[in-house]
Amino acid sequence: MTYCVAMRLRAGLLFASDTRTNAGVDHIAQFRKMHLFHIPHQREIVLLNAGNLATTQSVVSLLKQRLSEDPEHMLNVCSLYDAAVLVGKTLKEVVARDADAEHSPSQGVDFGANFLLGGQIKGEGPRLFHIYPQGNFIEATEDTPYFQIGESKYGKPIIDRVVHYDTTQLPEAAKCTLISFDSTIRSNLSVGLPIDMVLLRANRFEEPMKAHRVGADSAYFQQLRKGWGEGLRKVFEGLPDEPWFET
């Protein structure tokens, strides 16, 4: 399991992913789930993955390998839509290969994976896509400005209450995202620190595009965790008791 979030807001784009994978309580490992494709001043593309680890690693490896082998690859597609088509096509290719019953005893194995793909290519605005295990995808809109993959249910309520398309400050969205990760980490052991995060302001193509890593030693994250917990308890204590219940 994992937890990844991506947002397309008026101010720009945000991407965040945890780094924990597990195949049982006694087999926990750490893998990066955020991958960057970048040409200075031309394109900024971020890919997040969740699902079968072998599938996601194969898809990412093929996308990177084909940067130097195929005429159509992530760094020369004409649009983010074409990039989403390419990721979906590669995902279908990997799943079909690994699930081939003639070559692999695949019964009962879930080879599925989900990807979040977003960024900006010069000449078009910021875009964000959720690519499903079947290779098809949907695009974020002003009404639905963010996507989650993996263990999404614990972090969703805070994002729904705080973030909307017209959120003007990416740091505000980042703060909300980190709180959603804290809620998820507290409720599910299969999601854990560190968190990789990228913020991209619309139409800026800033240098360098790189992920910021938030670990257990992050003073800011610990401040958010403590403040959010204390704030929730304070608000809860200030709410009225149920009037019909007499102690």
N, C-alpha and C positions, 0 to 999 in steps of 0.2 A: 504494500500500500504506500501511497505517497500523498502529498497535497501540493497542488500548483494553482496559482491564480494569475490571471492576466486581465488588464483593464484597458479599454480605449476610451479616454475622456477628452473633453474639449482641449484640455491643457496638454495632452500627450498620452503616452502609453506607460504602463507599469507591468512588470513581470516578476513573479516570485515563485520559488520552489524550494521544498525541503530537500534533504539529501539522504534520507534513511530508506533502506529497503530491508525486507525480512522474509524469510521462508520458515517462520516458526519462532517461538520465543527464545530459542537457543542459537539462532542463526541470523544475526542482525549485522548489516554491512552499510557502508556509506558509498553512494554513487552520485555524481553530479547529474542533474536532470535538466539543466539549462545549457543550451548550445547557441553560440553566436555566429552569425554570418555577416561580414562587414566589409564594405569598400568605402574608404574615407570620402566624405562629401557626396556620396552617391546612394548608398543603401545601408540600412540598419535592420537586420532581421534576427528575431529571437525565436527559438524553438524550445518548448517545454514538453516533457513526456511523462506519462504515467501508464502503468500496466505491466505486462509481461516484460521482465528485464531483458531477456534474450532478444525479444522482438524489438524493443526500443533501441537497444545497442546496435542491432543489425541495421535498422533503418538509418540511424544517425551515421554509422560507419559508411554505408553506401552513399548517402548524401555527400559526405566529405570526400570519399574516394572518387566520386564522379565529378568533383570540381575540376579535376585535371584530365578526365577521360571522356566525358560526354559533351556534345555540343550544347545541350540544354542542362543547366545546373542551377543551383541556388543563387549563384552570384551573377547570372546573366539573364534570368527570367525577366520578362517585361513588366510584371506586376506582382503584387502580393497574392492575387487570385491565382496566377500561374504557379506561384510557389506552393500554395495550398494544394493545387492539382498534383504537383510533383511529389509532395510529401504523401498525399493519399495514394498515388500510384505506387510509390516505393513501399508503403505499408502493406498494400494488397499483395505485392510481389513477395515480401518476406513471409507474410502469414500463409500464403498459398504454398510456398516452398517448405516451410516447417511443418505444416499440417498435412502434407501429402502422405496419405495412409500407406502408399506403396513403399515409402522409404523410411517412415518413422511411426512408431507405435503411439500415435497422438491421441488415442481415445481418452477423453476426460481432461485433456490439457487445454487450458485457455490461452491461446496465443494472442489474444486481443491487446490493443494498446490505444490510448488516446493521446493526441498532441494538441497543444496550443501554439499557433504560429502567428506572429504579428511583427509590426515594425513599419518602416516607411521606405519606399523607393522614390527617388527624386522624380518629380513629374506627377505624382499622385499623393493623396493625403494618407495619414496613418490608417492602418487597417488591422483587423484582428480576426482570426478564424479558429474554430474548434473543429478538429479533424477526428472523425469517429473510427472505430476499429474496422469498419467496412470500407474505409477510404473516402467516404463522402464527408461533407463539411457544411458548416453554417458560419455566417459572418456576424460579428457584433454590430449592433445598431445603437442609436441614441436611446431607444427604449430598453435595450438589453446591452449595457455597456461593458459587462465583464463576464468572464467564463471561469469555471473551476473544474479541475479534474482530480481524480483520486478521492481522498477522504474529505468531502466538501461540506458535510452537514453541520459540523460544529462551528465552522467559521462563517457560514453563510448569513446568519442573522445579523451580525454586527455590520457586515458589508451592506446588506439590504437597508439597514437603518441610516447609514452614514453616507455612502458613496452614490452619486448619480452622475450622469453624463456631463452636467455643467459644473462639476467640482473643478474649481479653478486652480487649485494648488496640488501639484503632485506630492509634495511632502505630507499633506493631509491624507491623501489616498494611501501613501506608504505607511503612515502611522496606523491607519485602520487595518491595512493588510497584515501588519505585524501583530496586531491584537487578535486578528482572526487566526493567525498561526498559533499564537499562545493558547487560545481556546481549544484549538485542535490538538496541540501537543499535550495539553492537560488531560484530554478525554480519550486519546488514542495513542497507545505506545508505538504504533507502526509509523507515526510521523514524528520527526525529531530534528533538532538543530544539527548543523548550521543551516541557515536559510540563504539562498542566493537571490539577489534582487537587482533589477535593472530599471532605471527610469529614463524615458526618452521624451524630451519636450518636442512638441509638434513643429516640424519644418525647421529644425535647428541643425541636425546632422552634426552633433557635437563630437569632439575628439577628447579622449578615446572612448569608444563604446566598450565598457567592461562591467562585469558583475561585481556588486559589492556583497561581501559575505558577512552575515550576522551570526555570530557564534554565541556560545554560552557565556563567554567573557565580555560580551558587549554591554557596556554600562547603560547605553540608551535602551536596549531591549529589556534589561532588568528593571530599569526605571519605569518603562511602559507596563511591564508585567505587574509590578508592585502597585503602581498608581491605578491601573485598571481594576485589580482585585479589591483594593481598599475603596475605590469609588463605587463599585457595585455593592459592596457591603453597606456603605453609608446610605446609598439610595434605597436599598432594600429596607434598612432599619427605619427610614423615614416614611415608608409607605404605610397607610392605615391598615389595621387588622380587619378581618372579616367581621362585620357588625353583628351577625347572628350567632357567632360562636362565643359562648361565655365560659370563661376559665373558672 
